């Protein structure tokens, strides 16, 4: 085997995802490079070379046996359901390494143990007996947490609110940079490797976080920017994937269950990280969540494929069903098609696309508040301890995941039975998704320290925000399925460039003033943005495939087919 052949085999193995082959071929390359001119050594290395080539052949046979075994034991399971399962786990891990900082930073940062720095709701007078009892308990726990942290000053950071806001926002700086290129790369070369690498490399970034934070906050900011850039292509890659894997009428439910595994992840990550921090310290929370992402990568690369046609174990009936359904929706399966020029001008001048970008910005503005600052609000204002913070903060996100599944299933049911058009469905569910959180934030801003009312309002608001899966989130595949990944990258990128300001704004508003009054201002920054962005989407959204989804050649062929059909009918 020549070195060039070995390298070719490595690339082929990477494409096929056979890790055993990659390891063996790496040894073959090493043997080729380090062959000695000494005859005796040459004989030894040549023998090893032949042995490894035989192992490579055996690994090929092993891969085929594994495929046959999986086909016999799991052949009853539709391939797109298996894809959904691994993608669901992927989104859970993706957000574990992204959201973990929201609760970890509460333990990372030094808190002065003085009454002036206690949460306002712990020092407010004239409260009910029940609330006072809870506050007293939390006050003791917060004080204990603070004392425990202060016992090891090397493990806490002296960062002010503005610095913390910068750190929390830094992820979004990098995240916005790679959205468009991530979507396009997924369309050109497949979603498997792009999505898999974004999750796995996010895990590596999480593992490096404690070391970078201890060096200097600037190094940590750089790492978070890099992590954002690495994970920026994740959502666009999966959007390109569903345009090729998931029939149109199944997409809202797929997005609700799979994509919003990120919401379930948040509900899981916050209490898990809180428990880990309480037991082992904040660095362990980074290490554990990062390791889980890397482990997931081995399963994703080994068992998933970018298109149904590439899948070796897919049922022919399912393959035919998927390809016919996505072709009817406007997706072109022809491999040569994916290298066509993207109609950038048409995309950026399309009002349906512009309305998606604007609505996505409004939704992300509010969700950035919840994702990045809800744990801080629970501790700094309502007075929950680090341990109880995670459990309480997770409730709204658990409600959102239930809402995602409920709303997407309802949308599927309405569309399948033709009770409403696609555009009407997108309008209805966008109204639910953007107005309900706005109304709940108004209520939360004025109930003071009534933590039960606040958490209940957050849960109701995010439950109905789950309707975003049946409206804005899926609308890219309605208007241009051939460019779904690119469109999602554009909207996610541009909305991210705006919403990265949210943590910074919150940091400035609450600098030295963790009070109910200042947090009322924070909530009010979201309310008009939710409403205005929804009105624009409601007026200009579309449920039909746009002309620029097709190339001129495809339009010509379509016209010829229509002419032939007309002649046949006449």
N, C-alpha and C positions, 0 to 999 in steps of 0.2 A: 504493500500500500504506500503510495507516494504521499508527501506532506500535503500537497494540494488536494488529493483525494480525501485525506483524513480531515482536512478543514471543511471540505464540502460535506462530509458525513456529519461533522459537528453541527453545521448549520441545519442540515436536514433533521438531525435529532432534536435540535432546539425547536424546530417547527413542529415536529411530531410530539414533543414533550416527553421523550423517553430518557429519564435521568440516568439510568444504568448505562445506556449507550454513550451518553456524554462523558461519563467517568472513564469508561473503557477507551473511548477514542482519544481522550486526553492523554492516557498512558501511551497509546500508539504514537501519537505525535511526539511525546517525549523520547520514546525509543528511537524514532526516526532522526530526531535532532541530535541525540547524544550517542549515536553509533560510533564505535571506536574503529580506528584503523587497525588495531591489534586483532589478529585472527581469532585468538582464543576468546577475547571479550566479545568479538563480533558474533561468534557462534552462540554465546550465552544470550546476548541481546536479541539475536535473530530467533532463538527458541522462545524467548519471552514474547517477542513480537507476534509469532505464530499462535502462541497460546492465547494472547489477548484478542487476536482476530477470531479465534474459535469462540471465545467468550462473547464477542460481539454478535456472532451468528446465533449463539445460544440465547442472548438477550432478545434478539429478533423473534425467535421462537417463543420465548417467554411472554413477550408482548402479545403475540397472537393467542397464546393459551389464556392469558388474562382476559383478552377481548371475548374469547369464546366462553369463558367461565361467567363473565358479567352478562353476556347475552343470554345464557341459559338461566341464570339466577335472577337477573334484574330486567330481562327482556320485556316483561309486562309493564314496566314503568316508562311512560313517554319520555323521550329524550329532553324535551323542552321543560318538563317538570324537574328532571335531574339538574338541568342548567339553572333553573330557578332556585333550587335548593342551595347549590354552591354559590350562586350570585348573592343570595340572601345572607349566607354566612360571610361572604366577602364584604357586603355593606356593613354588617355588624362590626367586623374587624376594622374596616376603614374608619368608622366613626369612633371606635374605641381609642385609636391612636390620635384622633383629632380632638375629641371632646374631653379626654382624660385631664387635660390641663385646667379645664374650668373648675374642677373640684380640687385638683392637686395644688393649684396655686394658693388656695386658702390655707393649706398647711405649709407651703413653701415660704410664705412671706411672714416676716416678724410682725407681731402685734404687741403693742405696749399694754401691759396689764394695769390699766388705770381706768377709773370710772368714766373718764371723758371719752375713752375709746370703746366702751361697751356699746352693744347694739341699742338703738333708741328704744326698741320695744322691751328691753330688759330693765330700763330705768324709768319708763312711763308710769305715772301714778294712776290711781283710781281705775284699776282693771278688775275684771271679774275674778272670783276665787280660782276658777279652773285655769284661766289664762295666767294668773299670777303664779300658780303652782307650777305650770309648765315652764314659765320664764325662770322661776327660781331654780328648777332642775337644769334648764339649759345654761343658766348663768354659771352654775357650779361646774358643769361639764366644759363650757367654753374656757373657764378659768383654768381647769385642769389641763385641757388641751394646750393652752397657751404656755402654762408652766412647763409642760412636757417638752414643748418645742424649744423653749428658751434654755433648757438644760443643755442643749447642744447647738450653740450659736453657729457652728460650722455648717450646719444643715439647714439654716434658714437664710432667706435673702432680705436685705434691707431695701425694698423697692417701694416707692410711693405709688399712689393711685394712677398717676399719668404713665409711669413706667409699666405698671401692670397692664394698663389699657393698650400700650404700644405692643407689649409681648403677646397679648391675646389677639390683637389685630394683625400681627405680623404674618400669621399663617395665610391670611387672605391676600396679602401682597403677592406672594408666589402663586397662590391658587388661581388668581385671575389671569396670570401670564400664560398658562399652558392649556387653557380650556379649548381654544379654537384649534390649535395644532393637534391637541389630543383627539378631538372629534374627527378631524380629517385623517389622521394616521389610522384610527380605528376603521374608517371607511375604506382606506386603501389596503391595509395589511391585516385587518381582523382585530376583533376585540379581545381575544383570549390573552395574548401576551401583554397588551397595554393595560387592561384592567388588572390582571394578575400582578404585574410589576408595581403598579401604583399602590396596591394594598400591602404587598410584601416590603417594599422600600419604606413605606410609612412606618412599618414595624421596626425597621432598622433605625429610623430617625427617633422613634420613641425610646429605644434602648440607649441611644447616645445623649438623650436630653439631660439627665442628671449631671453628667460630666460637663456639658456645655454651660448649664446654668451656674455651676460652681465657679467656672472660669471667669465669666463676666456676662451680664445680661445682654450685651451686644452680640456675643457669640451665640447665645440662646436665641436671640431674635433672628440671626442669620440662619440657624438650623431650622427654625419654624418657617421662615420664608422658603427655604429649600424643600422642606416637607410639603408645604403648600403647592410648590411647583411640581413636585413628584406626583402628588395626588390630584392635581388639577384635571388630568385627563380621564379620571375614573368615571364620572357621570356621563360625559359625552361618549366614552367608549361603550358603556352599557346601552346608551340610547341607539348607537349604531348597531349594537347586537340585537336589540328587540325588533329593529326594522327588518332584520333578516331571519329572526327566529320565531317571533310571536305574531300570530294572526291578529288583525286590527281589533276585532271585537273582544279579544282577551287582554289587550294592552293596558287599559285602566286598572284591571284587577292585578295584572302582573306588576305594574308600577307600585300599586298600593301595598302589595305583599312583599315584594323584593326590594325595591328602592327604599321603601320606608322601613326596612330593617334598620336603617340609620336612626330612626326615631326609637325603635325598640332598643337599639344599641345604647342610645343615650339613657334610656330608662334602666338598662342593666349596668352600664358603666359607672354611673354616679354612685349607686350604693356599693358596688363591688370595690371601686377605688377608695371610697370612704372606709370600708372595712379593712382593706389592705393597708391603708395609711395608718389606721388605728392600731393595727397589729404589728406591722413591719416598718413603717415609715414611708414617706412620700416617694423616695426613689424606687421602691419595690413596685409601686403602681405603674410606673413607666416601664419597668422591665417585664412585668407579667403581660400587660396589654400588648407590648411590642412583640413578645415571643409568640403570642397566639396568632398574630397576623402572618408571621413567617411560616408557622406550621400549616396554616390554611393554604398558603401558596403551593405547597407540595401536592395537595389534593386538587386544587384548581387546575394546575398545569397538567396533571396526569389524567383528568377525567372530563375536561370540557373542550369544546371546539368552536371556532369562530362562526361557522355556518352549518346548517343541517347537512348539506351535501358532504362535508368533511368528516362527519361523525361515522365511525365504523360500525356502530351498534344500533343505529336508528332504524326503526321499523319503516319499511317502504311505504306503507299506507300513511304513516305520520309524515314522512318526508314529502309525499305527494300533496297531502292536505296543507302543510305549511307553505310550500312553494306556490301552490295555486292561490292561496289566500293572500299572501304578501304581494304576488304579482298583480292580483286584482286591485290591491290597495294603491298601486302606483310605484311599488318598489321594483327596480330592474335587477334581475338576477345575473345577467350577462357579466362575466368577469371583466371584460374590456371596458364596460360602462363605468366602473369605479374610478378609472383614471381620467375621466372627462374633466374639463375645466369647470371650476365652481363658479356659478353665476353671482359673483359678489355684489355687483351693482343692483341686480334685481332683488337680492336678499335684503340689502340695507335700505332699499326704497319701498319695500313691501309693508303696507300698513298692518296686515295680520302678524308679520314677524316683529314689527316695532311694538305692537301691542303686547306680544308675549314678553319681550324684553322689559317693558315698563311694569307689567304685572309681576314678573319674576323679581324685579327689584323691590317692589312693595312687600312681597311675601318674605323675601330674604332679610329685609330690614328688620321686620318683627322677629323672625326666627333667630337672627344673630343675637338679638337681645336675650332670648330665652336660652340659647345654646351657650353663650359666652358668659352671661352674667347672672343667671338665675341662682346658682349656688352661692355666689357672693352676696346677693340680695338676701337670701335666706339666712346667712350667717351674720352679715354686717348690719342688717336692719331688723329682721325678725328674731335674730338671736339664737338660731339653731346651732348645735354643736356640729363639729365636722362629721361625727359618726351618724347622727340623725339627719344631717343636711342631705346626704346622698339619697336616702330613702324618700324624704319628702320632695326633693327636687325632681326625682324620677317620675312621680305620679303624673304630671302633665304630659310627659313624653309617652308614657304607657297609654294614656288616654288618646293621644294623637295617633298612635299605631292602630289602636282599635278603630278610630275614626277613619283612617286610611282604608282599612279593609272593608269597613261598612259602606263607605261612600263609593269606593271603586266597584264593589259588588252591585250596589244599587244602580250605578251608571251603566254597567254591563247589562243588567236586566232591562233597563229602560231602552237602551240602544238595540239590543237583540230583538226585543219585541216591537221595535219601531214606534214606541210611544212618543218619541221626540227625535229631532234631527241631531246630528253631531254638534252643530253650532249652538243649538238651544241647550243641549246638555252642558257644553263648555261654559256657556253664560250662567246657567243656573248654579253649577257647582263652584264656579269662581266667586259668585256672590256669597255663597255660604262660607267659602274658604277665607275670604278677606274681610268681610264685614263682622263676622262673629268674634274673631280675636280682638278687633278694634273695640267692639262694644264691651267685651270683658275687661280690657285694659282700662277703660273709663271707670268701670266699677272698682277695679283693684286699686286705682289711684286714690280712692276716697273712703276706703273702709278702715283706714288706720292700721292698728296692730292686730286686727282680727285675722289671724293666720289661716284659720279654717276657711273663712270666706275667700281670702286671697287665693289659696291653693285650689279651692273649688272653681273659682272663676278661671284660673289658668287652665285647669283640666277641661272645662267646658269649651273655652276658646280654642284650645289646641285639638280637641276632639273634632270640632267642625272644620278646623283648618286642614284636616285630613282630606277634605274634598278637593284639595289642590291636585291630587292624583288624577282626578277625573276632569280636570280643566286645563290649567296653565301647563302643568307638567307633561301632559301627553299631547298637547296641541302641535308640537313640532312634527310629530309623525303624521298628523292629519294633513298638514299643508305641504310637506315636502319629505316623504319617507326616504327618498334617495340621499338626502343630505341631513338626515335626522341628527347624526352625531355632530356635524358641523354647526347646525342651527342651535343645538343645545349648548355647544361650546361657546358660541357667540353670546347667547342670552346669559349663560352662567358667568361668562367673563365680564361682560359689561355691567351686569347687576352686582357682581363681586367687587368691581372697581369702586362702586358707590357705597356698598354696604360695609366695606372694610373700615369705613369711618365710624361705624356704630360704637365699637369698643373704645375708640379714642374719645368720641363725644361723651360717652358715659363716664370715662375716666376724668375728663375735665369737669363735668357737672357735679361729680361726687367727690372731687379732690378735697380731702379734709372735712367733708360734710356728708357723712353717711346717714342722712336724715330722710324721713318720710317725705318732706317737702321737696327735696332734691330729686328723689325717685319719682315723684309725681311728674316732674319735668321730663324725666327719662321716658316715662310711659307716654306722655303726650307727644313726644317726637315721632312715635309710631302711628298714632291714630289717624292723622290726616293723610299720611303716606299710604296706609292701607286703602283708604277710601278713594283718593284721587287716582291711584294706579288701577284700581278695579274699574272705575268708570271708563277709563280709556280702553281697557281690555274689552269691556262689555260692548262698546261701540264699534270697535274695529276688528275683533277676532273673526276667524273663519273656520269652517269645518270641511272645506273642500281642498283638493290638491291644486296647488298653484301651477300655472303654465311653466314657470322656470324650473320645476322639478324634473322636466324632461329635456333631453338634448334635441336639436333640430332634426336629427336623423330619426329619433324615436317618434317625434311628432309626425314626420313624413310617413313612417311605417304605419302609425296609428290611423292616419287619414286614408291610406291605401286600403287598410283592412276594413275601415268603415265603408269605403266606396264599394268594396267587393261584397260586403254584407248587404248593402242597399240594392246592388244589382241582383244578388241572389233572391232577395225578397220580392223584387219587382218581376 
